[in-house]
Amino acid sequence: MDKPKFGGQAVVEGVMFQSKDKMVTAIRRSNDDIEYFEMDRPEKKWIQKLKKIPVLRGNVAIIESSIYGMKHMEFATDRYERDPEDDVLIEQEKQDANTAKIVMSTIIVGILSFLVGKFLFTLIPVFIAEVFSGVVTSHVGQVFLESLFKLILLLVYIYVISMTPMIKRLFQYHGAEHKVINTYENGDELTVGNVQKSSRLHYRCGSSFILFTVLVGFVVYMFVPVDPFYVRILNRIALIPVVIGLSFEFLQFTNRVRNVPVLKWLGIPGLMLQLLTTKQPDGHQVEVAIKSFNKLLRSV
């Protein structure tokens, strides 16, 4: 595909889209108006150099997405269920609380939350698998059990949070984001009707990446010891950046071959997970996503 690649994420009552140098978020306010937040993506040469190094670039991309994504999520949550007439008050509250410190602390909390979550999803299955070490004694069996429990934990977690009203709406906007990108990449006009006809699944989605960390981890862990137990814990922690980096490469590969008859099936497991992390959006949500994307297109 010769079209530029765009990414995005759902935010509270809206969608953020990004190009290589610009990010735009559109949200629907309580009075039904649509408000925008635009931000340039600074081009730091040392980051661009890191992004050219296989495996390492995946970790850089995750950290960068977390930092920028938190800023757009903060914009949306600040205005969630707030009357637009309170905007002056919102800005005053930020100034009184020292905006720079709030932004920095939000970014740090976001990154730490990701790391803690990654540690928990990595280590809890290790402890559960160890409980069965007396029954399943082989290396392959232990790694398989660990990966199986990790997958079950992931699916249960996503399913449970998707039952909450706010997360359900977030997943609907996630679906709207995918539908807009798919419509654009198919060359169709960005109307609510056309977008609704498009799939809510996409090969480059972060949900697929999360699943790939489980599958890639299974392969990587085959080459490192599981005994003694403390060594298993240490190598799981040490290999987190490796698993993240390789999963990112695999995600990019599945996107490149998504139109190749046989190889396109490599991305299917990730698409299946998106059936949980995306929901069918309504017309109003699609409208917000279209406006966000169109505003980004006008700036590139």
Stockholm file with secondary structure:
# STOCKHOLM 1.0

chainA/1-300         MDKPKFGGQAVVEGVMFQSKDKMVTAIRRSNDDIEYFEMDRPEKKWIQKLKKIPVLRGNVAIIESSIYGMKHMEFATDRYERDPEDDVLIEQEKQDANTAKIVMSTIIVGILSFLVGKFLFTLIPVFIAEVFSGVVTSHVGQVFLESLFKLILLLVYIYVISMTPMIKRLFQYHGAEHKVINTYENGDELTVGNVQKSSRLHYRCGSSFILFTVLVGFVVYMFVPVDPFYVRILNRIALIPVVIGLSFEFLQFTNRVRNVPVLKWLGIPGLMLQLLTTKQPDGHQVEVAIKSFNKLLRSV
#=GR chainA/1-300 SS CCSCCCEEEEETTEEEEECSSEEEEEEECTTSCEEEEEEECCCCHHHHHHTTSTTHHHHHHHHHHHHHHHHHHHHHHHHTTCCGGGHHHHHHHHHHTCHHHHHHHHHHHHHHHHHHHHHHHHHHHHHHHHHTTTTCCSHHHHHHHHHHHHHHHHHHHHHHHTTSHHHHHHHHHHHHHHHHHHHHHTTCCCCHHHHHHSCSCCTTCHHHHHHHHHHHHHHHHTTSCCCSHHHHHHHHHHTHHHHHHHHHHHHHHHHHTTTSTTGGGGGHHHHHHHHHHCCCCCHHHHHHHHHHHHHHHHHC
#=GC SS_cons         CCSCCCEEEEETTEEEEECSSEEEEEEECTTSCEEEEEEECCCCHHHHHHTTSTTHHHHHHHHHHHHHHHHHHHHHHHHTTCCGGGHHHHHHHHHHTCHHHHHHHHHHHHHHHHHHHHHHHHHHHHHHHHHTTTTCCSHHHHHHHHHHHHHHHHHHHHHHHTTSHHHHHHHHHHHHHHHHHHHHHTTCCCCHHHHHHSCSCCTTCHHHHHHHHHHHHHHHHTTSCCCSHHHHHHHHHHTHHHHHHHHHHHHHHHHHTTTSTTGGGGGHHHHHHHHHHCCCCCHHHHHHHHHHHHHHHHHC
//
